[in-house]
Amino acid sequence: MYDYLIIGGGISGLLTALELRRAGLKVCVLEKNTTGQESSWAGGGILSPLYPWRYPSAVTALAQWSQTHYAHYADELHQQSGIDPEYVGNGLLIIDSDEVQVAQNWAVANQVNLQYLDAEALKACEPELADYAQALWLPEVGQLRNPRLMKSLRQAALNAGVEIREHCPVLNLQTEGQQITGVVTPQGIINAGQVVVTSGAWSDGVLASLNLGLPVEPVRGQMIVFAAQAGLVSRIVLANQHYVIPRRDGHVLVGSTVEYVGFDKHTTDVALEELKYAGFNLIPRLADYEVTKHWAGLRPGSKHGIPYIGEHPEIKGLFINAGHFRNGVVLGIASARLLADIALQRTPILDPQPYRVGRFEA
Ligand SMILES: Cc1cc2nc3c(=O)[nH]c(=O)nc-3n(C[C@H](O)[C@H](O)[C@H](O)COP(=O)(O)OP(=O)(O)OC[C@H]3O[C@@H](n4cnc5c(N)ncnc54)[C@H](O)[C@@H]3O)c2cc1C
């Protein structure tokens, strides 16, 4: 008998499983396909919300906790799994400049290192960037390489003693009275006194078997990658809602679209053109390189991007860690830790109130 069943093997599920396992519990992750192939695979791995000053303090609080711990966490993951998640602390340049004052006020209030760069300073640090008059510079923002991160997490979880059952979709949740007792899968019933829903964009559907809901919906994001060479661009650069992310090997990702099209993961020619255009506008020399891949993922969209973290108010033992929308990687380690703190009744790293499940019913 397991202590905890975790439904979904994306970043939320694997991080939660690791937290609970490290507390000595018997944990099993149930994944309908294979772990780390959905949104957590598709994302850019930027360890900051885009335009962070536009987010509510609930998102900032989780992001800041994670940002303080991620470099060390990535290092530990590398050691525990033998797979490098490729943490790079190369900073984030934000070109859109009409919010300089708001951003600076936010940075002061939140003790964030944010610097103003004029055209000359900008050209000096990113010579291949198109001509822009000014930028905001967040030097402490890092990134992870999602597919590597997910492989590393999977291996670290297995090495720590987490059981992972792939091709094991959860069809229904099971309860007795108001207590969760397990889940139903095609391979049979699996019993546990605690269940955590970490099913990303599918979380609402998982809860539907108990006639419960969660206001989390799929939001498609498309990305492309150029097979560029190392040194073309060094920093993450964001302008007009699009960004370029240089990886260690020189590959440059350009993202992303934000599309409300249901559970449709197809890529489109329109998005390909949009992303290429955005990339060329930022780094004109990207036009010298081939787009080698174009993909899409389904973000777990939630209102204001505030995830649901905590126990369900109606069902004892049913926990949620879902709805991280555009920030599931940067919010990931803080969210998993907070969920474990709540479930294990430890002193929480942050006030859990803003993330409580059921807040939508108020
Ligand atoms: C294009 C794009 C760019 C992004 N860029 C960034 C970024 O730069 N920084 C950042 O922080 N975030 C980014 N994100 C967002 C981030 O990727 C997501 O918030 C995060 O991956 C969500 O993780 P998750 O584990 O909750 O969901 P998922 O990764 O989608 O995992 C959910 C898992 O649950 C499984 N599942 C579903 N239903 C069931 C069931 N019934 N039974 C068993 N298993 C089930 C699924 O198969 C899946 O593996 C981006 C997302 C996209 C799409």
PDBQT file of the ligand as one rigid body, heavy atoms in Angstrom, charges set to zero:
ROOT
HETATM    1  C1  LIG A 401       5.604  26.555 -25.157  1.00  0.00    +0.000 C 
HETATM    2  C2  LIG A 401       5.688  26.617 -23.664  1.00  0.00    +0.000 A 
HETATM    3  C3  LIG A 401       6.678  27.406 -23.084  1.00  0.00    +0.000 A 
HETATM    4  C4  LIG A 401       6.785  27.446 -21.678  1.00  0.00    +0.000 A 
HETATM    5  N1  LIG A 401       7.834  28.134 -21.119  1.00  0.00    +0.000 NA
HETATM    6  C5  LIG A 401       7.987  28.139 -19.769  1.00  0.00    +0.000 A 
HETATM    7  C6  LIG A 401       9.120  28.779 -19.181  1.00  0.00    +0.000 A 
HETATM    8  O1  LIG A 401       9.992  29.314 -19.877  1.00  0.00    +0.000 OA
HETATM    9  N2  LIG A 401       9.227  28.774 -17.821  1.00  0.00    +0.000 N 
HETATM   10  C7  LIG A 401       8.296  28.170 -17.019  1.00  0.00    +0.000 A 
HETATM   11  O2  LIG A 401       8.431  28.205 -15.793  1.00  0.00    +0.000 OA
HETATM   12  N3  LIG A 401       7.216  27.537 -17.566  1.00  0.00    +0.000 NA
HETATM   13  C8  LIG A 401       7.053  27.506 -18.911  1.00  0.00    +0.000 A 
HETATM   14  N4  LIG A 401       5.977  26.873 -19.471  1.00  0.00    +0.000 N 
HETATM   15  C9  LIG A 401       4.927  26.330 -18.593  1.00  0.00    +0.000 C 
HETATM   16  C10 LIG A 401       5.328  25.013 -17.978  1.00  0.00    +0.000 C 
HETATM   17  O3  LIG A 401       5.907  24.206 -18.962  1.00  0.00    +0.000 OA
HETATM   18  C11 LIG A 401       4.085  24.358 -17.367  1.00  0.00    +0.000 C 
HETATM   19  O4  LIG A 401       3.474  25.240 -16.443  1.00  0.00    +0.000 OA
HETATM   20  C12 LIG A 401       4.479  23.074 -16.621  1.00  0.00    +0.000 C 
HETATM   21  O5  LIG A 401       5.196  22.234 -17.476  1.00  0.00    +0.000 OA
HETATM   22  C13 LIG A 401       3.257  22.354 -16.095  1.00  0.00    +0.000 C 
HETATM   23  O6  LIG A 401       3.723  21.154 -15.534  1.00  0.00    +0.000 OA
HETATM   24  P1  LIG A 401       2.719  20.029 -15.032  1.00  0.00    +0.000 P 
HETATM   25  O7  LIG A 401       3.552  18.944 -14.471  1.00  0.00    +0.000 OA
HETATM   26  O8  LIG A 401       1.709  20.663 -14.152  1.00  0.00    +0.000 OA
HETATM   27  O9  LIG A 401       1.962  19.572 -16.357  1.00  0.00    +0.000 OA
HETATM   28  P2  LIG A 401       2.441  18.577 -17.520  1.00  0.00    +0.000 P 
HETATM   29  O10 LIG A 401       3.876  18.716 -17.819  1.00  0.00    +0.000 OA
HETATM   30  O11 LIG A 401       1.508  18.778 -18.665  1.00  0.00    +0.000 OA
HETATM   31  O12 LIG A 401       2.259  17.172 -16.885  1.00  0.00    +0.000 OA
HETATM   32  C14 LIG A 401       0.996  16.618 -16.594  1.00  0.00    +0.000 C 
HETATM   33  C15 LIG A 401       1.125  15.111 -16.738  1.00  0.00    +0.000 C 
HETATM   34  O13 LIG A 401      -0.056  14.489 -16.289  1.00  0.00    +0.000 OA
HETATM   35  C16 LIG A 401      -0.312  13.380 -17.123  1.00  0.00    +0.000 C 
HETATM   36  N5  LIG A 401      -1.715  13.027 -16.992  1.00  0.00    +0.000 N 
HETATM   37  C17 LIG A 401      -2.795  13.755 -17.371  1.00  0.00    +0.000 A 
HETATM   38  N6  LIG A 401      -3.939  13.111 -17.104  1.00  0.00    +0.000 NA
HETATM   39  C18 LIG A 401      -3.596  11.935 -16.517  1.00  0.00    +0.000 A 
HETATM   40  C19 LIG A 401      -4.329  10.828 -16.006  1.00  0.00    +0.000 A 
HETATM   41  N7  LIG A 401      -5.668  10.784 -16.045  1.00  0.00    +0.000 N 
HETATM   42  N8  LIG A 401      -3.640   9.771 -15.492  1.00  0.00    +0.000 NA
HETATM   43  C20 LIG A 401      -2.283   9.781 -15.437  1.00  0.00    +0.000 A 
HETATM   44  N9  LIG A 401      -1.536  10.810 -15.931  1.00  0.00    +0.000 NA
HETATM   45  C21 LIG A 401      -2.178  11.875 -16.441  1.00  0.00    +0.000 A 
HETATM   46  C22 LIG A 401       0.081  13.891 -18.502  1.00  0.00    +0.000 C 
HETATM   47  O14 LIG A 401       0.304  12.837 -19.415  1.00  0.00    +0.000 OA
HETATM   48  C23 LIG A 401       1.347  14.683 -18.174  1.00  0.00    +0.000 C 
HETATM   49  O15 LIG A 401       2.509  13.902 -18.273  1.00  0.00    +0.000 OA
HETATM   50  C24 LIG A 401       5.865  26.757 -20.869  1.00  0.00    +0.000 A 
HETATM   51  C25 LIG A 401       4.893  25.949 -21.455  1.00  0.00    +0.000 A 
HETATM   52  C26 LIG A 401       4.809  25.867 -22.847  1.00  0.00    +0.000 A 
HETATM   53  C27 LIG A 401       3.782  24.966 -23.463  1.00  0.00    +0.000 C 
ENDROOT
TORSDOF 0
